[in-house]
Amino acid sequence: MTHRLLVQYGQPADPAAFDEHYRDVHIPLARKIPGLVRFTIAHPDPVGDGPAPYLVAELDFESEQDFGAGLQSAEGQAAAGDVPNFATGGASMSHFEVDDVTS
């Protein structure tokens, strides 16, 4: 079963600077996290009147144990430590087991 880390970033003070740092610095750091099997990002559009996050990232691991080990690794700590360098709009993180109910 897949275990997912969901990161939702708020609207940054300088979107161009956020995008540049995220692309050039943060993605390369996060891709080094041990146990990472899938990493996707998106700039969502809101549904209805509420705001949408500026950017959403999904990082998938094979298990909760792999997720925990990856985040506690030096590479995971480096990626987490980088977030304050660019996420001026804040970041919300949660993790969960993915339950695919499409079939």
C-alpha positions as CSV (number, residue, x, y, z in Angstrom):
1,M,0.0,0.0,0.0
2,T,1.2,3.5,-0.7
3,H,1.9,6.0,2.1
4,R,1.7,9.6,1.0
5,L,3.1,12.9,2.3
6,L,0.9,15.8,1.2
7,V,2.4,19.3,1.3
8,Q,0.2,22.3,0.6
9,Y,2.0,25.7,0.2
10,G,0.3,29.0,0.8
11,Q,0.5,31.9,-1.5
12,P,4.2,33.1,-1.4
13,A,5.2,36.8,-1.1
14,D,7.1,36.4,-4.4
15,P,5.8,33.6,-6.6
16,A,8.6,33.8,-9.1
17,A,11.2,33.5,-6.4
18,F,9.3,30.6,-4.9
19,D,9.0,28.8,-8.2
20,E,12.7,29.3,-8.9
21,H,13.9,28.0,-5.5
22,Y,11.4,25.1,-5.6
23,R,12.5,24.0,-9.0
24,D,16.3,24.6,-8.6
25,V,16.9,23.7,-5.0
26,H,14.0,22.0,-3.2
27,I,13.0,19.4,-5.8
28,P,16.6,18.1,-6.1
29,L,16.8,17.9,-2.3
30,A,13.5,16.1,-2.0
31,R,14.3,13.6,-4.8
32,K,17.2,12.3,-2.7
33,I,15.0,11.2,0.2
34,P,15.5,7.5,0.6
35,G,12.4,5.3,-0.1
36,L,10.7,8.0,-2.3
37,V,8.9,6.2,-5.1
38,R,6.8,9.0,-6.7
39,F,6.9,12.8,-6.4
40,T,4.3,15.0,-8.1
41,I,3.5,18.7,-7.9
42,A,0.6,20.9,-9.1
43,H,-0.6,24.4,-9.0
44,P,-4.3,23.8,-8.1
45,D,-7.3,25.9,-9.1
46,P,-10.0,26.5,-6.4
47,V,-13.4,24.8,-6.6
48,G,-16.1,27.2,-5.4
49,D,-15.3,30.4,-3.5
50,G,-12.5,29.2,-1.3
51,P,-8.9,29.7,-2.0
52,A,-6.6,26.9,-3.3
53,P,-3.1,26.3,-2.1
54,Y,-0.4,27.9,-4.3
55,L,1.3,24.5,-4.8
56,V,0.6,21.0,-3.8
57,A,3.3,18.3,-3.6
58,E,2.6,14.6,-3.1
59,L,5.5,12.3,-2.1
60,D,4.8,8.6,-2.1
61,F,6.5,5.8,-0.2
62,E,5.9,2.1,-0.2
63,S,5.0,2.1,3.5
64,E,4.7,4.2,6.6
65,Q,7.9,2.8,7.8
66,D,9.7,3.9,4.6
67,F,8.1,7.3,4.9
68,G,9.3,7.7,8.5
69,A,12.8,6.5,7.7
70,G,13.0,8.8,4.7
71,L,12.0,11.9,6.6
72,Q,14.4,11.1,9.5
73,S,17.3,10.6,7.1
74,A,19.9,13.3,6.5
75,E,18.3,13.8,3.1
76,G,14.8,14.1,4.5
77,Q,16.1,16.6,7.2
78,A,17.8,18.7,4.5
79,A,14.6,18.9,2.5
80,A,12.5,19.8,5.5
81,G,15.1,22.3,6.6
82,D,14.9,24.0,3.2
83,V,11.1,24.8,3.5
84,P,11.5,28.0,5.5
85,N,13.9,29.3,2.8
86,F,11.1,29.7,0.2
87,A,7.7,29.0,1.7
88,T,6.8,32.6,2.8
89,G,3.1,31.7,2.5
90,G,3.5,28.8,4.9
91,A,3.3,25.0,4.4
92,S,0.8,22.5,5.7
93,M,2.0,18.8,5.8
94,S,0.0,15.7,6.4
95,H,0.6,12.0,5.7
96,F,-1.7,9.0,5.2
97,E,-2.2,5.6,3.7
98,V,-3.7,5.8,0.2
99,D,-6.8,3.7,-0.3
100,D,-7.6,3.4,-4.0
101,V,-11.3,2.9,-4.3
102,T,-11.6,3.2,-8.1
103,S,-12.0,-0.5,-8.8
